Amino acid sequence: MLKFIDPDHPFYRPLWIRLLIVLFCAVWTAVEFYGEQTLWGMIFLAVTAYASAALLVFYKPSEKGGEETGTAEKGEAGGDQDGTAG
């Protein structure tokens, strides 16, 4: 299935970003209906519904958090333990 929004991406982890995206879509829907553009209003109403469902209702945070970082702390950066090379 094609995902228009990938909720597993780290960009969507903070709640405020997800709320801001849904709020922007809802405001743009209101702008279109206020300007009497019914077709665009319906399109953005569907976008708002999809974004709110994907980012708020069915969102499950992934458990892979800080596993990618920390390699330099283990001495794998090419230097000694104190950070000097040589």
C-alpha positions as CSV (number, residue, x, y, z in Angstrom):
1,M,0.0,0.0,0.0
2,L,1.3,3.5,-0.9
3,K,2.0,5.7,2.1
4,F,1.7,9.4,1.5
5,I,2.9,10.0,5.1
6,D,5.4,7.7,6.7
7,P,4.7,7.9,10.4
8,D,7.8,5.9,11.2
9,H,10.1,8.7,9.9
10,P,11.9,10.5,12.8
11,F,10.5,13.8,11.7
12,Y,7.1,12.9,12.9
13,R,8.2,11.8,16.4
14,P,7.4,15.0,18.2
15,L,3.7,15.6,18.9
16,W,3.9,19.3,18.2
17,I,5.0,18.7,14.6
18,R,2.2,16.2,14.0
19,L,-0.3,18.6,15.5
20,L,1.1,21.5,13.4
21,I,0.7,19.5,10.2
22,V,-2.9,18.6,10.9
23,L,-3.7,22.1,12.0
24,F,-2.2,23.6,8.8
25,C,-4.3,21.2,6.7
26,A,-7.4,22.1,8.6
27,V,-6.8,25.8,8.3
28,W,-6.1,25.4,4.5
29,T,-9.4,23.5,4.2
30,A,-11.2,26.4,5.9
31,V,-9.6,28.9,3.6
32,E,-10.7,27.0,0.6
33,F,-14.3,26.7,1.8
34,Y,-14.3,30.4,2.8
35,G,-13.2,31.3,-0.7
36,E,-16.1,29.2,-2.0
37,Q,-13.8,26.8,-3.7
38,T,-15.8,23.6,-2.9
39,L,-13.8,21.2,-4.9
40,W,-10.5,22.3,-3.3
41,G,-12.2,22.4,0.0
42,M,-13.2,18.7,-0.4
43,I,-9.8,17.7,-1.5
44,F,-8.1,19.3,1.5
45,L,-10.8,17.9,3.8
46,A,-9.7,14.5,2.6
47,V,-6.0,15.4,3.1
48,T,-6.8,16.7,6.6
49,A,-8.7,13.5,7.5
50,Y,-5.8,11.3,6.1
51,A,-3.2,13.4,8.0
52,S,-5.1,13.3,11.2
53,A,-5.7,9.6,11.0
54,A,-2.1,8.7,10.1
55,L,-0.4,11.2,12.5
56,L,-2.7,11.3,15.4
57,V,-5.3,8.4,15.6
58,F,-3.3,5.4,14.3
59,Y,0.2,6.7,15.2
60,K,2.4,4.3,17.1
61,P,5.9,5.5,18.0
62,S,8.6,3.2,16.9
63,E,11.0,1.8,19.5
64,K,14.2,2.5,17.5
65,G,15.3,5.7,19.2
66,G,19.0,6.3,19.9
67,E,20.5,3.1,18.6
68,E,22.2,4.7,15.7
69,T,24.2,7.2,17.8
70,G,26.9,6.4,20.3
71,T,29.5,4.7,18.1
72,A,32.1,7.4,18.7
73,E,31.7,6.9,22.5
74,K,32.9,3.4,22.2
75,G,36.3,4.3,20.8
76,E,35.4,3.4,17.2
77,A,36.2,6.9,15.9
78,G,39.8,6.0,15.2
79,G,41.5,7.5,18.2
80,D,42.2,6.6,21.8
81,Q,39.6,6.6,24.5
82,D,40.2,10.2,25.4
83,G,39.5,11.3,21.8
84,T,43.1,12.0,20.7
85,A,44.6,10.3,17.7
86,G,47.9,8.7,18.5
